């Protein structure tokens, strides 16, 4: 199912002589944009020096431009489709596209006053074509579904996906008092053009046979029932709390392995597939350089996988690595595989891990201060990551109880937060 929109009037409803066309559809699990727009041959955007100064170490996508709104461009805004979320809490994204292949995707909350990170990178750049003879330009771009706010539901049709939406455009208007023309599909209020008026957005409705799966992939916002009501969360049994007596009993019965044996078991189980994956991701020389920089003598890789990682609005493609220390680190997904960070995972600060779908899992730090969302679109094995992290946590806790006879203060505090979160219905758990 596709849906088409046009713009032939300015932001405040005045007729314009220019026509913009946009078609949206779901293609291979992404939201595809097909744009046809008038070409005004405004100046080409200058090199984005601000972006270079912000991320000097990163692989720079020069098609991404943080100042694109100051040039000829179109804007597509997509907000969560749930009607029970207050405007000030609604999440939405803005996708800017320019005729020279530039783009920018930004996350927002509320009425545009609180700006999210401008860090959503496209793996496939927009396919843009300028027809100077006709004076028009076209663009095709696929936005990953997990960039999108959670869609709303239609009680009468389980295949329907709903958002709130606006389609806008900006270009120079020579020989006029205004200097620039601002167009909007939705008629906006006020004395100056403000595209971020959520109350004026129109409805965007699409249908797809895999809508349930797409809901689980979309951004986990406050309206995402598919995430908060997921069976993996509903079925968590808080009676299985890790009490000292139960731990000692399980340890004596051989139900709990030491961490080293847990990791050796997983290494034996996945050694062949892990080696094959590493060989696909990097050369032996690149692997040796990575290990020399990030690992101690004798430390080795147990598992690795290439995932999309989200922290807040920040999305990035990364390689997640579990080492035998054990340690969880993530590096760039392409050479030179620069180190990007690690997950604070210690014996006295266990993380929680929840598998939300076959393709997604979340890791939450012990103090609940941050949740990392991982999405696997290439079958790197979500369940194995959930299993090994859970087993290591269980072994660590067993050791603590056996050695100390009681929980460390950090663990006690984390369990108290777990109980409070469970009683309040939060989706943050300490397992």
C-alpha positions as CSV (number, residue, x, y, z in Angstrom):
1,X,0.0,0.0,0.0
2,X,1.3,3.5,-0.9
3,X,0.0,6.9,0.0
4,X,0.6,10.2,-1.9
5,X,0.7,13.8,-0.8
6,X,1.1,17.1,-2.6
7,X,1.9,20.7,-1.7
8,X,0.6,23.5,-3.8
9,X,0.1,26.2,-1.2
10,X,2.2,28.1,1.4
11,X,2.3,27.3,5.1
12,X,-0.6,29.7,5.8
13,X,-2.9,28.4,3.0
14,X,-2.1,30.8,0.2
15,X,-2.0,29.4,-3.3
16,X,1.5,28.7,-4.8
17,X,2.5,28.3,-8.4
18,X,4.9,25.4,-7.4
19,X,3.9,21.8,-7.0
20,X,5.6,19.2,-4.8
21,X,4.7,15.5,-4.9
22,X,5.6,12.8,-2.3
23,X,4.7,9.1,-2.2
24,X,5.4,6.9,0.8
25,X,5.3,3.1,1.0
26,X,6.8,0.3,3.0
27,X,9.5,-1.5,1.0
28,X,11.5,-4.4,2.4
29,X,10.7,-3.3,6.0
30,X,11.8,0.4,5.5
31,X,9.7,3.5,4.9
32,X,10.4,4.5,1.3
33,X,10.1,8.2,0.1
34,X,9.6,8.9,-3.6
35,X,9.8,12.7,-4.1
36,X,9.2,14.9,-7.2
37,X,9.9,18.6,-6.7
38,X,10.6,21.8,-8.6
39,X,14.3,22.7,-8.9
40,X,15.3,26.3,-8.1
41,X,19.0,25.9,-8.5
42,X,19.7,27.5,-5.1
43,X,23.4,27.5,-4.0
44,X,24.8,24.0,-3.3
45,X,25.2,23.5,0.5
46,X,28.7,24.3,1.7
47,X,30.9,21.7,3.4
48,X,29.5,21.1,6.9
49,X,32.4,22.3,9.0
50,X,30.4,22.1,12.2
51,X,29.8,18.4,11.7
52,X,33.5,17.8,11.1
53,X,34.4,19.5,14.4
54,X,31.7,17.6,16.3
55,X,32.8,14.1,15.1
56,X,36.4,14.3,13.9
57,X,37.1,10.6,14.5
58,X,34.1,9.2,12.8
59,X,33.6,7.9,9.3
60,X,32.0,11.1,7.9
61,X,28.9,10.9,5.7
62,X,29.3,14.1,3.7
63,X,25.8,13.8,2.4
64,X,24.5,14.4,5.9
65,X,24.3,18.2,6.5
66,X,23.3,19.8,9.8
67,X,22.5,23.2,8.2
68,X,20.4,21.8,5.4
69,X,17.3,23.7,6.5
70,X,19.0,26.9,5.3
71,X,19.1,25.7,1.8
72,X,16.6,24.5,-0.8
73,X,15.1,21.3,0.7
74,X,11.9,19.5,1.6
75,X,10.9,18.4,5.1
76,X,8.9,15.3,6.1
77,X,7.8,15.1,9.8
78,X,6.4,11.9,11.2
79,X,5.0,11.7,14.8
80,X,3.8,8.9,16.9
81,X,0.3,7.7,15.9
82,X,-1.0,7.2,19.4
83,X,-3.8,9.6,20.4
84,X,-3.3,9.1,24.2
85,X,0.1,10.7,24.4
86,X,0.2,14.4,25.4
87,X,1.6,16.7,22.7
88,X,4.6,17.7,24.9
89,X,5.6,14.1,25.3
90,X,5.1,12.9,21.7
91,X,8.2,11.8,19.8
92,X,8.7,12.5,16.1
93,X,11.4,12.7,13.5
94,X,12.1,15.2,10.7
95,X,13.7,14.0,7.5
96,X,15.2,16.8,5.3
97,X,16.2,16.1,1.7
98,X,18.0,18.4,-0.7
99,X,18.3,18.2,-4.5
100,X,22.0,17.6,-4.4
101,X,21.7,14.4,-2.4
102,X,22.1,15.9,1.1
103,X,19.9,14.7,4.0
104,X,19.4,15.2,7.7
105,X,17.3,13.1,10.1
106,X,16.6,14.6,13.5
107,X,14.6,13.4,16.5
108,X,12.4,15.7,18.5
109,X,10.1,15.6,21.6
110,X,7.2,17.9,22.1
111,X,6.7,21.0,20.0
112,X,10.1,21.2,18.5
113,X,11.5,23.1,21.5
114,X,13.6,20.2,22.7
115,X,15.9,19.0,19.9
116,X,17.1,15.5,19.7
117,X,20.4,14.2,18.4
118,X,21.1,14.8,14.7
119,X,22.8,11.5,14.5
120,X,20.7,9.1,12.5
121,X,22.8,8.0,9.6
122,X,21.5,6.3,6.5
123,X,23.5,3.3,5.2
124,X,22.1,3.9,1.7
125,X,22.3,7.6,0.6
126,X,19.4,9.2,-1.1
127,X,19.2,8.5,-4.9
128,X,18.7,12.0,-6.3
129,X,18.4,13.2,-9.9
130,X,18.2,16.8,-11.2
131,X,16.4,17.4,-14.6
132,X,17.5,21.0,-15.4
133,X,15.5,20.9,-18.7
134,X,12.2,20.3,-16.9
135,X,13.3,22.3,-13.8
136,X,12.6,19.5,-11.4
137,X,14.4,17.1,-9.1
138,X,13.5,13.7,-7.8
139,X,14.8,11.6,-4.9
140,X,14.3,8.2,-3.5
141,X,15.3,7.3,0.0
142,X,14.6,4.5,2.4
143,X,14.4,5.4,6.1
144,X,14.9,2.4,8.5
145,X,11.7,1.5,10.3
146,X,13.5,1.6,13.7
147,X,14.1,5.3,13.2
148,X,10.3,5.9,13.2
149,X,8.2,6.7,16.3
150,X,5.8,3.9,17.3
151,X,2.8,3.8,15.0
152,X,-0.8,3.8,16.3
153,X,-3.2,1.0,16.0
154,X,-6.6,0.6,14.1
155,X,-8.9,-1.5,16.2
156,X,-10.7,-2.7,13.1
157,X,-7.7,-3.7,11.1
158,X,-4.5,-5.3,12.6
159,X,-2.5,-4.5,9.4
160,X,-2.9,-0.8,9.6
161,X,-0.1,1.5,10.8
162,X,-0.9,5.1,11.7
163,X,1.2,8.2,12.3
164,X,0.7,11.9,12.3
165,X,2.5,13.6,9.4
166,X,3.4,16.8,7.6
167,X,5.2,17.5,4.3
168,X,6.9,20.9,3.8
169,X,9.3,22.6,1.5
170,X,11.6,25.7,1.5
171,X,13.2,27.4,-1.4
172,X,14.5,30.9,-2.4
173,X,12.1,33.2,-4.2
174,X,14.1,35.8,-6.1
175,X,12.8,39.3,-6.8
176,X,10.3,39.1,-3.9
177,X,9.9,40.9,-0.6
178,X,9.8,37.6,1.3
179,X,13.0,36.2,-0.3
180,X,12.0,32.6,0.5
181,X,8.8,30.6,0.1
182,X,7.7,28.2,2.8
183,X,5.1,25.5,1.8
184,X,3.3,23.0,4.0
185,X,0.8,20.3,3.2
186,X,-1.0,20.9,6.5
187,X,-2.2,24.5,7.0
188,X,-0.3,26.0,9.9
189,X,-1.2,28.7,12.4
190,X,0.7,31.8,13.6
191,X,2.4,34.8,12.0
192,X,5.6,33.0,11.0
193,X,6.1,29.5,9.5
194,X,6.6,26.8,12.1
195,X,6.6,23.3,10.6
196,X,6.6,21.7,14.1
197,X,2.9,22.2,15.0
198,X,1.9,18.7,15.9
199,X,-1.7,19.7,16.4
200,X,-1.9,20.6,12.7
201,X,-0.4,17.4,11.4
202,X,-2.5,15.2,9.1
203,X,-2.9,11.4,9.4
204,X,-0.5,9.1,7.6
205,X,-2.0,5.6,7.2
206,X,-0.2,2.6,5.7
207,X,-0.9,-1.1,5.6
208,X,1.5,-4.0,5.5
209,X,1.1,-7.7,6.0
210,X,4.1,-7.7,8.4
211,X,2.7,-4.8,10.5
212,X,3.1,-6.7,13.8
213,X,6.8,-7.2,13.1
214,X,7.2,-3.6,12.0
215,X,5.6,-2.3,15.2
216,X,8.2,-4.3,17.2
217,X,11.0,-2.7,15.1
218,X,9.8,0.9,15.4
219,X,11.3,3.2,18.0
220,X,10.3,2.2,21.5
221,X,8.5,5.4,22.5
222,X,6.0,6.0,25.3
223,X,3.2,4.9,23.0
224,X,4.8,1.6,21.9
225,X,2.4,-1.0,23.2
226,X,4.2,-3.7,21.2
227,X,7.3,-3.1,23.4
228,X,5.8,-2.5,26.8
229,X,3.3,-5.3,26.4
230,X,5.7,-7.8,24.9
231,X,5.3,-11.3,26.1
232,X,9.0,-11.5,27.1
233,X,8.4,-8.7,29.6
234,X,4.9,-9.9,30.7
235,X,6.2,-13.4,31.5
236,X,9.1,-12.3,33.7
237,X,8.7,-14.1,37.0
238,X,9.8,-11.9,39.9
239,X,9.4,-14.9,42.2
240,X,12.6,-16.2,40.7
241,X,14.5,-13.6,42.6
242,X,18.1,-14.5,43.3
243,X,18.1,-15.0,47.0
244,X,21.1,-16.2,49.0
245,X,19.6,-19.5,50.1
246,X,18.4,-20.3,46.5
247,X,21.8,-19.4,45.1
248,X,23.6,-21.6,47.5
249,X,21.2,-24.4,46.8
250,X,21.6,-24.1,43.0
251,X,25.4,-23.9,43.4
252,X,25.5,-27.1,45.4
253,X,23.2,-28.8,43.0
254,X,25.5,-27.9,40.1
255,X,22.9,-25.7,38.4
256,X,25.2,-22.7,38.3
257,X,28.6,-22.6,36.5
258,X,31.5,-20.3,37.3
259,X,31.9,-17.4,34.8
260,X,34.9,-18.9,33.1
261,X,33.0,-22.2,32.5
262,X,30.0,-20.3,31.2
263,X,32.1,-18.4,28.7
264,X,34.1,-21.5,27.7
265,X,30.8,-23.3,27.0
266,X,29.5,-20.5,24.7
267,X,32.9,-20.2,23.0
268,X,32.8,-24.0,22.2
269,X,29.2,-23.7,21.0
270,X,29.8,-20.7,18.8
271,X,33.5,-20.8,18.0
272,X,33.2,-21.8,14.4
273,X,30.4,-19.3,13.6
274,X,32.2,-16.5,15.5
275,X,35.5,-17.1,13.6
276,X,33.6,-17.1,10.3
277,X,31.8,-13.9,11.2
278,X,35.1,-12.2,12.2
279,X,36.7,-13.2,8.9
280,X,33.8,-11.6,7.0
281,X,33.9,-8.4,9.1
282,X,37.7,-7.7,9.1
283,X,41.1,-9.0,8.0
284,X,43.4,-10.9,10.3
285,X,45.7,-7.8,10.5
286,X,42.7,-5.6,11.5
287,X,41.6,-8.2,14.1
288,X,45.1,-8.3,15.6
289,X,45.2,-4.5,15.8
290,X,41.8,-4.4,17.5
291,X,42.8,-7.1,20.1
292,X,46.1,-5.3,20.8
293,X,44.3,-2.0,21.5
294,X,41.3,-3.2,23.4
295,X,42.2,-6.5,25.1
296,X,44.6,-7.6,27.8
297,X,47.1,-10.5,27.3
298,X,45.2,-13.8,27.3
299,X,41.8,-12.1,26.8
300,X,40.0,-13.3,23.7
301,X,36.8,-12.8,21.8
302,X,33.9,-15.2,22.8
303,X,31.2,-13.8,20.6
304,X,30.7,-10.9,18.2
305,X,27.9,-9.5,16.0
306,X,27.1,-6.5,13.8
307,X,24.0,-4.6,15.1
308,X,22.2,-1.3,14.9
309,X,22.6,0.3,18.3
310,X,20.3,3.0,19.7
311,X,20.9,5.1,22.9
312,X,18.2,7.7,23.2
313,X,17.9,9.2,19.7
314,X,21.4,8.3,18.8
315,X,21.6,5.5,16.2
316,X,24.8,3.9,14.9
317,X,25.9,0.7,13.3
318,X,28.5,-1.2,15.4
319,X,30.2,-4.5,16.1
320,X,29.3,-5.7,19.6
321,X,32.1,-7.9,21.1
322,X,32.0,-10.1,24.2
323,X,35.4,-10.9,25.5
324,X,36.6,-13.6,28.0
325,X,37.3,-11.0,30.7
326,X,34.2,-10.8,30.5
327,X,33.7,-7.4,28.9
328,X,31.2,-5.9,26.4
329,X,32.6,-3.4,24.0
330,X,31.4,-1.9,20.7
331,X,33.5,-0.6,17.8
332,X,32.9,0.9,14.4
333,X,31.4,-1.6,11.9
334,X,34.0,-0.7,9.2
335,X,37.7,-0.2,9.2
336,X,39.7,1.0,11.2
337,X,37.1,-0.4,13.7
338,X,37.7,2.4,16.2
339,X,36.6,1.8,19.8
340,X,33.3,3.5,20.6
341,X,32.5,2.5,24.1
342,X,31.7,-0.3,26.5
343,X,28.7,-1.4,28.7
344,X,29.3,-0.9,32.4
345,X,29.0,-4.6,33.3
346,X,30.6,-5.8,36.5
347,X,30.1,-8.4,39.2
348,X,28.5,-5.9,41.5
349,X,26.8,-3.9,38.7
350,X,25.0,-6.5,36.6
351,X,23.2,-5.3,33.5
352,X,19.7,-6.6,32.7
353,X,19.0,-8.0,29.3
354,X,15.5,-8.5,27.7
355,X,14.8,-10.0,24.3
356,X,11.8,-8.0,22.9
357,X,11.6,-9.7,19.5
358,X,13.5,-12.3,17.4
359,X,15.5,-9.4,16.1
360,X,15.8,-7.0,19.1
361,X,17.2,-7.1,22.6
362,X,17.8,-4.3,25.2
363,X,20.6,-4.0,27.7
364,X,19.9,-1.8,30.7
365,X,22.7,-0.6,33.1
366,X,22.4,-1.6,36.8
367,X,21.3,1.9,37.9
368,X,18.7,2.1,35.1
369,X,20.4,5.3,33.9
370,X,20.7,4.1,30.3
371,X,19.2,1.4,28.0
372,X,20.9,0.3,24.9
373,X,18.6,-1.1,22.2
374,X,20.2,-3.5,19.7
375,X,18.6,-4.5,16.4
376,X,19.8,-7.4,14.3
377,X,18.9,-7.2,10.7
378,X,21.4,-9.9,9.6
379,X,20.8,-12.9,11.8
380,X,23.8,-12.5,14.1
381,X,21.8,-14.3,16.9
382,X,19.8,-12.3,19.4
383,X,18.9,-15.2,21.7
384,X,22.5,-16.3,22.2
385,X,23.5,-12.8,23.5
386,X,20.5,-12.8,25.9
387,X,21.5,-16.3,27.1
388,X,25.2,-15.7,27.7
389,X,24.6,-12.3,29.5
390,X,21.9,-13.9,31.7
391,X,24.2,-16.9,32.5
392,X,27.2,-14.7,33.4
393,X,25.0,-12.5,35.7
394,X,23.7,-15.7,37.4
395,X,27.2,-17.0,37.9
396,X,28.5,-13.7,39.3
397,X,25.6,-13.5,41.8
398,X,26.3,-17.0,42.9
399,X,29.9,-16.2,43.5
400,X,28.9,-13.1,45.5
401,X,26.6,-15.0,47.8
402,X,29.1,-17.8,48.3
403,X,32.0,-15.5,49.0
404,X,30.3,-12.6,50.9
405,X,27.2,-14.3,52.3
406,X,25.1,-11.3,51.3
407,X,24.7,-9.0,48.4
408,X,27.0,-6.2,47.7
409,X,25.4,-2.7,48.4
410,X,25.1,-2.0,44.7
411,X,23.3,-5.3,44.0
412,X,20.9,-4.7,47.0
413,X,20.1,-1.2,45.7
414,X,19.6,-2.5,42.2
415,X,17.1,-5.2,43.5
416,X,15.2,-2.5,45.4
417,X,14.9,-0.5,42.2
418,X,13.8,-3.7,40.4
419,X,11.0,-4.2,42.9
420,X,9.9,-0.5,42.7
421,X,10.0,-0.7,38.9
422,X,7.9,-3.8,38.9
423,X,5.3,-2.4,41.2
424,X,5.0,0.8,39.1
425,X,4.7,-1.1,35.8
426,X,8.1,0.1,34.4
427,X,9.8,-1.9,31.7
428,X,13.2,-1.5,33.4
429,X,14.3,-4.8,35.1
430,X,17.3,-6.1,36.9
431,X,17.5,-9.8,36.3
